[in-house]
Amino acid sequence: MSSSAAGATHPTYGNWRRPRRAGLGPFGLVGTVVVFGGLVITLLVSLISLVATLFVLVPLVFFLVPLIVRTPDGRNLYQLLALRVGWLRRKAKGGHVYVSGPLSNRPGGRFRPPGLLSKVEMAEGRDAYGRPFGVLHRRGQNLYTIVLGCEPDGGSLVDPDQVDIWVASWGDWLARLAHEPQLKGATVVAETAPDPGTRLALEVLPQIDPDAPAVARAVMEEVVETYPAASSEMHTYITLTYQIPGANKRGIDDVVADLAIRIPGLLAGLVGAGGGSAAPLSAEHIAEVTRVAFDPAVAPDVLTARASGGTGLEWEDAGPAATVETVNAYHHDSGISRTWMLTLAPRGTVRSSVLRSMLEPTPGTRRKRVALFYRPIDPATSARIVESDRRAAQFMASSGRGPVQARAVSEVNAAEQTAAEEASGAGLVEFSLMVTITVDSAEQLPDANATMRNLQAAARVSMRPADRMQAAAFTCTLATGILPWEHVMLPRELQEAL
C-alpha cells in the first residue's frame, strides 16, 4: 500500500498489486512447462509420423484448454472441478452435517467447535501486567494464536490530521509484524450486531433509587427499553498466529510464557494506531465470542452472565449443537450465515474511509463480521518480490505497443514506486478480506445478498460468495486465528504453478 498526498489534508491510498504468477500468459508454471515440453515432443514425433503427432497434440490441447479458460476471479476449470468434487465427496461422507452434545455419537458428550476448530486446544497464561490471556493451540500444525480485543476510537468528530496519524501508525504496526519472530499471519475481525439492551439495563436499573419520583423512574425505564432498538454493539478483535519451531518439545507452558512477553509491546502499537482501550482476551472470553457466533440467540444471556461474575464457559463447550452446510449457506443453531471472499481490491486510489460502510452496523442482520487477513513478508523476501515485479513490468512495457504499452507504462510506474518505498523501509504485506452475514432464517438470505452487493459497491471492492466451502469460510471469520492459506489441500507453490 502506498499513499500520495493529493492535498495536504486529504491523502489517498492505493497501488495494491496482485502477486505475479510464474508462467506464460494465462498458464501457470505447470502449464508453461507442459506447453514447451509438448511442443518439443510434437516436433520430434512429427519427424516420424503425422498420425503419431495427432495422438500427442490432441491430448495436449485437451489438457491446456481448461488452464486457459478462467472465471472472473482468476480460477481455471481444474480448480472449479476440484472444488465441486471436494464438495460432493464431503457431502457423500456426511461431512457437511455436524452434531455434538450428549445425544451425539461423539466421545465426551460436549459441544466442541466443528470443522477447522475441531482439533484446537485452549491454554491460558498471564502477561507482564497479570492479565489473563487465552492461547489457541493447533497441535498438528504447531500453531499458537493469541487474541487481542480493542475498542477503536472511530472517526466521528475527529480531525482529518488525527485520522491520518492513526492510518500511518496502523501501517507502521503492520510493517513491524514482518519483524515479529515466528509470526505466520494476523487477522482483524470487526463484528457488529444489534444491541440487545442487556448492558444498558445492567448498568442503569440497579442504580435507580427506589425513593426516586415515579416520573423519573418511568423515564429511566423507558430509556432502557427503547434506546437499544436504535443502537448496536461493535467489537474488534485482532488475532496473531505464531508457528514456533520445537514448541512440542519445550512444552505449552514455555510457549505461553514466550507469548506473554510480546503482548505489552503489541498492545502499545495498537493504542497508538487508534485502537483505544486494548487488552488480551482470556480463554473464557474467547470461548464466549465463539459460542455467540455459532448461536446468536444466547448473546443477551452471555452478557448477563458476564456482568454477574463470568460465564465459566470452557472451550470444549463453545461450539454449536448442530450445523448443516449447504452450497450457499451455513446453518448453525439459531442462525444462518453466508460468507463472501475478496476477488479484487479497490482500483485506483481511495481514502482512509473506503471500508467505513462495510464496517458500520447493517440493519436487518443478526450479526456481521468483517475479517481482514494480513500475511507479513520478511524484508529479504519483500526486496526479491518488488525487484521481480519491477523487472517484469519493464519487460512488458518494452515489448508492447499502442494501448497495451500505455497500460504497461502505468504498471512500471506503480512497480517503481513500490520498489522505492520498500527500499526506504516500508513493509510488504499480503492481505485479503472476508465478510460473514448472519440472519435468522433462510428467507432472509436474498436480503443479505442485496445488502452485500450494496456494501461492496460502496467499498469499491469485488467479492464472491464462498459457495461449497461456507463452513470453512465462516470459521475463518471467527476471532480464532484461522489462516486460510494454512488449511489448503495443495501447497501454495503448486497452486501458483497452476
C-alpha positions in Angstrom: 0.0 0.0 0.0 1.3 3.5 -0.8 0.0 6.9 -0.1 0.0 10.0 -2.2 -0.7 13.5 -0.8 -3.1 14.9 -3.4 -3.9 17.5 -0.8 -2.3 18.5 2.4 -5.3 17.3 4.4 -6.7 14.6 2.0 -4.2 11.9 1.3 -5.2 8.9 -0.8 -4.1 5.3 -0.8 -3.7 2.7 -3.4 -1.1 0.8 -5.5 -2.3 -2.6 -4.4 -0.8 -5.2 -6.7 -1.7 -8.9 -7.2 1.3 -11.3 -6.7 2.5 -12.3 -10.1 2.3 -15.9 -11.1 5.2 -17.5 -12.9 4.2 -18.7 -16.3 3.3 -17.7 -19.8 0.1 -15.7 -20.3 -2.9 -17.4 -18.7 -0.8 -20.5 -18.0 0.8 -21.1 -14.6 4.3 -22.6 -14.2 3.0 -26.2 -14.8 1.0 -25.1 -17.9 4.1 -23.3 -19.3 6.3 -26.3 -18.8 3.7 -28.6 -20.5 3.3 -26.2 -23.4 7.0 -26.1 -24.2 7.5 -29.7 -23.4 4.6 -30.7 -25.6 5.8 -28.6 -28.5 9.2 -30.2 -28.3 7.7 -33.7 -28.2 5.3 -32.9 -31.0 8.1 -31.7 -33.3 10.1 -34.8 -32.6 7.2 -37.1 -33.2 6.3 -35.2 -36.4 9.6 -36.3 -37.9 8.4 -39.9 -37.5 4.7 -39.9 -38.3 1.9 -37.4 -38.8 -0.6 -39.8 -37.2 1.5 -40.1 -34.1 1.7 -36.3 -34.0 -2.1 -36.1 -33.7 -2.0 -38.7 -30.8 0.3 -36.3 -29.0 -1.2 -33.0 -30.0 -4.9 -33.8 -29.2 -4.3 -34.8 -25.5 -2.0 -31.8 -25.1 -4.8 -29.4 -26.3 -7.4 -31.1 -24.1 -5.0 -30.6 -21.1 -4.2 -26.9 -21.8 -7.7 -25.6 -22.7 -9.0 -25.8 -19.1 -5.9 -23.8 -18.0 -6.7 -21.1 -20.5 -10.4 -20.7 -19.6 -10.7 -18.7 -16.3 -13.5 -17.3 -14.3 -13.6 -13.5 -13.5 -12.0 -14.2 -10.1 -9.0 -15.9 -11.8 -9.8 -19.6 -11.2 -9.3 -22.1 -14.1 -11.6 -25.1 -14.9 -9.4 -27.5 -13.0 -9.8 -25.5 -9.8 -13.5 -25.3 -10.3 -13.7 -29.1 -10.8 -11.6 -29.7 -7.7 -13.9 -27.5 -5.7 -17.1 -29.3 -6.9 -15.6 -32.8 -6.5 -14.4 -32.0 -3.0 -17.9 -30.8 -2.1 -19.6 -33.9 -3.5 -17.2 -36.2 -1.6 -17.7 -34.3 1.6 -21.5 -34.5 1.2 -21.4 -38.2 0.3 -19.5 -38.9 3.6 -21.8 -36.7 5.6 -19.1 -34.2 6.4 -21.5 -31.3 5.7 -23.5 -32.2 8.9 -22.2 -31.8 12.4 -23.9 -32.9 15.6 -22.4 -32.7 19.1 -23.5 -32.9 22.7 -24.7 -35.7 24.9 -27.1 -37.1 22.3 -24.4 -37.4 19.6 -22.0 -40.2 18.9 -19.0 -38.1 19.6 -17.0 -39.1 22.7 -17.2 -36.9 25.8 -20.7 -35.6 25.1 -19.6 -31.9 24.9 -20.1 -29.2 22.4 -16.7 -28.9 20.7 -16.4 -26.4 17.8 -16.6 -28.2 14.5 -14.5 -28.2 11.3 -11.2 -26.4 11.3 -11.6 -25.8 15.1 -12.2 -29.5 16.0 -8.5 -30.2 16.8 -7.9 -26.8 18.6 -6.9 -26.9 22.3 -7.1 -24.0 24.7 -4.4 -22.9 27.2 -4.2 -19.8 29.3 -1.5 -17.6 30.8 -0.9 -14.2 32.2 1.1 -11.3 30.7 3.5 -9.0 32.4 0.6 -7.0 33.9 -1.1 -10.0 35.3 -3.9 -10.0 32.8 -5.1 -13.5 31.7 -5.0 -14.4 28.0 -6.0 -17.4 26.1 -3.8 -19.3 23.6 -5.4 -21.5 20.9 -3.1 -24.4 20.0 -3.3 -26.4 16.8 -1.1 -29.4 17.7 -1.0 -30.9 14.2 0.3 -27.7 12.6 2.2 -26.4 15.7 0.3 -23.1 15.5 -0.4 -20.8 18.5 -2.9 -18.0 18.4 -3.5 -15.1 20.8 -6.5 -12.8 20.6 -6.4 -9.1 21.4 -9.6 -7.1 22.0 -9.7 -3.3 21.4 -12.3 -0.5 21.3 -11.4 1.7 18.4 -12.0 5.4 18.8 -13.8 5.8 15.5 -13.6 8.6 13.0 -16.6 10.7 14.0 -15.9 14.3 15.1 -12.1 13.6 14.7 -9.8 15.9 12.9 -8.6 14.6 9.5 -5.0 15.1 10.7 -5.6 12.8 13.6 -7.1 10.2 11.2 -4.0 10.4 9.0 -1.8 9.8 12.1 -3.8 6.7 13.0 -3.6 5.4 9.5 0.2 5.9 9.4 0.6 4.3 12.8 -1.5 1.3 11.7 0.7 0.9 8.6 3.8 1.1 10.8 2.3 -1.6 13.1 1.7 -3.9 10.2 5.2 -3.3 8.9 6.6 -4.2 12.3 4.8 -7.6 12.1 7.3 -8.7 9.5 10.0 -8.5 12.2 7.9 -10.4 14.7 9.6 -13.7 15.2 7.7 -16.8 14.1 4.6 -14.8 13.1 2.6 -16.6 10.4 -0.3 -14.1 10.0 -2.7 -11.7 11.6 -6.4 -11.2 11.3 -8.6 -8.2 12.2 -12.2 -9.1 12.9 -14.8 -6.3 13.3 -18.1 -7.7 14.5 -21.4 -5.7 14.6 -24.8 -6.7 15.9 -28.0 -5.1 17.2 -27.7 -4.1 20.8 -29.9 -6.4 22.9 -30.1 -3.8 25.6 -28.6 -6.1 28.3 -25.6 -4.0 29.0 -27.6 -0.8 29.4 -30.2 -2.5 31.6 -27.5 -3.9 33.9 -25.8 -0.5 34.1 -28.9 1.7 34.7 -31.6 -0.4 36.5 -29.6 -1.4 39.6 -28.7 2.3 40.2 -32.3 3.6 40.2 -33.2 4.9 43.7 -36.4 3.2 45.0 -37.3 6.6 46.6 -37.0 8.5 43.3 -40.1 10.1 41.9 -42.3 7.8 39.8 -41.9 10.0 36.8 -38.1 9.9 36.9 -38.2 6.1 37.3 -40.6 5.8 34.4 -38.3 7.9 32.2 -35.2 5.8 33.0 -37.1 2.5 32.4 -38.4 3.8 29.1 -34.9 4.8 28.1 -33.6 1.3 28.9 -36.4 -0.3 26.9 -36.4 1.9 23.8 -32.8 3.0 23.4 -31.3 -0.3 22.3 -33.8 -0.5 19.4 -31.8 2.2 17.5 -28.3 1.2 18.7 -25.8 -1.5 18.0 -22.8 -3.1 19.5 -19.4 -3.4 17.8 -16.4 -5.5 18.8 -12.9 -5.5 17.3 -10.5 -8.4 17.7 -7.0 -8.9 16.4 -5.6 -12.4 16.3 -1.9 -13.2 15.9 -0.9 -16.7 14.9 2.7 -18.0 15.5 4.4 -21.1 14.4 7.2 -21.8 17.0 9.8 -24.4 16.0 10.4 -27.1 18.6 7.4 -26.0 20.7 6.2 -29.5 21.2 9.5 -30.4 22.9 9.5 -27.2 25.0 6.0 -27.7 26.3 3.0 -25.4 26.2 3.9 -23.5 29.4 7.2 -22.3 27.8 5.3 -21.1 24.7 2.7 -19.3 26.8 5.5 -17.6 28.7 7.2 -16.5 25.5 3.9 -15.1 24.1 3.2 -13.3 27.4 6.4 -11.2 26.9 5.3 -10.0 23.5 1.7 -8.9 24.4 2.5 -5.5 26.0 4.5 -4.2 23.0 1.8 -5.3 20.6 -0.9 -3.6 22.6 1.1 -0.4 22.8 1.3 -0.2 19.0 -2.5 -0.8 18.7 -3.2 2.1 21.1 -1.1 4.4 19.0 -2.9 3.4 15.9 -6.3 4.4 17.3 -7.2 1.1 18.9 -8.4 2.7 22.0 -8.6 0.5 25.1 -6.8 -2.7 24.1 -6.3 -5.9 26.2 -5.8 -9.6 25.6 -8.8 -11.9 25.7 -8.9 -14.6 28.3 -9.7 -18.2 27.5 -13.2 -17.7 28.8 -13.8 -14.6 26.7 -12.6 -16.3 23.5 -15.0 -19.2 24.2 -17.8 -16.8 24.8 -17.2 -15.0 21.5 -17.1 -18.3 19.6 -20.3 -19.5 21.3 -22.2 -16.4 20.4 -21.1 -16.6 16.8 -22.5 -20.1 16.5 -25.7 -19.3 18.5 -26.5 -15.6 18.2 -29.7 -16.0 20.3 -27.6 -16.6 23.5 -25.8 -13.2 23.3 -28.0 -11.5 25.9 -27.6 -14.4 28.3 -23.8 -14.3 27.9 -23.7 -10.6 28.6 -25.9 -11.0 31.7 -23.7 -13.9 33.0 -20.5 -11.9 32.3 -21.8 -8.9 34.2 -22.7 -11.2 37.1 -19.2 -12.5 37.5 -18.5 -14.6 34.4 -20.0 -17.4 32.4 -17.4 -20.1 33.3 -17.7 -21.2 29.7 -14.9 -23.6 28.5 -13.6 -24.1 25.0 -14.9 -27.6 25.0 -18.5 -26.2 25.2 -18.1 -23.2 22.8 -19.3 -25.0 19.7 -22.8 -25.5 18.3 -25.2 -28.3 18.9 -25.8 -28.9 15.2 -24.7 -27.4 11.9 -25.6 -28.1 8.3 -23.5 -26.8 5.4 -25.3 -26.2 2.0 -23.9 -25.0 -1.3 -24.5 -21.3 -0.5 -25.2 -21.1 3.3 -24.1 -22.4 6.7 -26.9 -23.3 9.2 -25.8 -23.3 12.8 -28.0 -23.4 15.9 -30.1 -20.2 15.9 -28.5 -18.5 12.8 -27.9 -19.0 9.1 -24.8 -17.4 7.6 -23.3 -16.7 4.3 -19.7 -15.6 3.7 -18.1 -13.7 0.8 -14.4 -13.6 -0.2 -12.4 -10.8 -1.8 -11.6 -11.2 -5.5 -10.4 -7.6 -6.4 -9.1 -4.8 -4.2 -10.3 -1.2 -4.8 -9.0 0.0 -8.1 -7.3 3.4 -8.3 -6.8 5.5 -5.2 -9.1 5.6 -2.2 -9.4 7.5 1.0 -9.0 6.1 4.5 -12.7 5.8 4.9 -13.2 3.4 2.0 -14.3 0.5 4.2 -16.5 2.6 6.6 -19.8 1.5 5.1 -18.8 -2.1 5.3 -17.7 -1.9 8.9 -20.7 0.0 10.1 -23.8 -1.9 11.6 -26.2 -3.2 9.0 -29.9 -3.1 9.7 -31.8 -6.4 9.1 -28.9 -8.7 10.1 -28.4 -10.7 13.2 -24.6 -10.4 13.2 -22.0 -9.3 10.7 -18.2 -9.9 10.7 -15.6 -8.3 8.5 -12.3 -10.1 8.7 -9.1 -8.7 7.2 -6.2 -11.2 6.8 -2.6 -10.0 6.8 0.4 -12.0 5.8 3.6 -10.1 6.6 6.5 -10.7 4.3 10.1 -10.6 5.7 12.4 -7.9 4.4 14.6 -10.2 2.4 11.6 -11.7 0.5 10.0 -8.3 0.1 13.0 -7.0 -1.7 13.1 -10.0 -4.0 9.4 -9.7 -4.8 9.4 -6.0 -5.6 12.5 -6.3 -7.8 11.0 -9.2 -9.7 7.8 -7.2 -10.2 9.8 -4.2 -11.4 11.7 -6.3 -14.0 8.6 -8.0 -15.2 6.8 -4.6 -15.6 9.7 -3.1 -17.5 9.8 -6.1 -19.9 6.0 -5.8 -20.6 6.4 -2.1 -21.3 9.3 -2.5 -23.7 7.6 -5.4 -25.6 4.2 -3.9 -26.1 2.6 -1.4 -28.5 -0.3 1.0 -28.5 -2.8 1.0 -25.6 -1.3 -2.1 -24.1 2.0 -0.3 -23.8 0.3 2.7 -22.1 -1.1 0.3 -19.5 2.2 -1.3 -19.1 3.9 2.1 -18.5 1.4 2.6 -15.7 2.4 -0.7 -14.3 6.1 0.3 -14.4 5.4 3.5 -12.5 3.5 1.6 -9.8 6.3 -1.0 -9.6 8.9 1.7 -9.3 7.0 3.4 -6.5 6.6 0.1 -4.6 10.3 -0.6 -5.0 11.3 2.8 -3.8 9.0 2.6 -0.7 10.3 -0.9 0.1 13.9 0.3 -0.2 13.1 3.2 2.2 11.9 0.8 4.9 8.2 0.2 4.1 6.9 -3.2 4.7 5.2 -5.6 2.2 2.0 -7.3 3.4 -0.3 -9.6 1.5 -3.9 -9.1 2.5 -7.4 -10.4 1.8 -10.9 -9.8 3.1 -13.9 -12.0 4.1 -17.4 -10.9 5.2 -19.9 -13.1 7.0 -23.6 -12.0 7.4 -25.8 -14.0 9.8 -29.6 -13.9 9.6 -32.4 -15.6 11.4 -33.9 -17.7 8.6 -33.3 -18.8 5.0 -35.9 -16.4 3.7 -33.7 -13.5 4.7 -30.7 -14.7 2.7 -31.8 -12.8 -0.5 -31.9 -9.6 1.5 -28.4 -10.4 2.8 -27.2 -10.8 -0.8 -28.6 -7.5 -1.7 -27.1 -5.9 1.3 -23.7 -7.3 0.4 -23.9 -6.0 -3.2 -24.5 -2.5 -1.8 -21.7 -2.7 0.7 -19.1 -3.9 -1.8 -20.1 -1.3 -4.3 -19.7 1.5 -1.7 -16.3 0.0 -0.6 -15.2 -0.3 -4.3 -14.2 -4.0 -3.9 -15.3 -7.1 -5.8 -16.3 -10.1 -3.7 -17.9 -13.5 -4.5 -19.7 -15.9 -2.2 -17.7 -18.8 -0.8 -20.0 -21.4 -2.3 -19.3 -25.1 -1.5 -17.0 -24.0 1.3 -19.2 -21.9 3.5 -18.4 -23.8 6.7 -14.6 -23.2 6.3 -15.1 -19.6 5.3 -17.4 -19.0 8.3 -14.7 -20.4 10.6 -12.1 -18.2 9.1 -14.0 -15.0 10.0 -14.2 -16.0 13.7 -11.7 -14.5 16.2 -9.8 -17.8 16.5 -6.8 -17.1 14.3 -7.6 -19.5 11.4 -5.4 -18.5 8.4 -6.9 -19.7 5.1 -3.5 -20.3 3.5 -2.5 -22.8 6.2 -5.5 -25.0 5.5 -5.4 -25.7 1.8 -5.2 -29.1 0.2 -2.4 -28.1 -2.2 0.8 -26.3 -1.2 0.9 -22.7 -2.1 3.7 -23.2 -4.6 1.7 -25.8 -6.5 -1.4 -23.5 -6.5 0.6 -20.7 -8.0 2.1 -23.1 -10.6 -1.4 -23.9 -11.7 
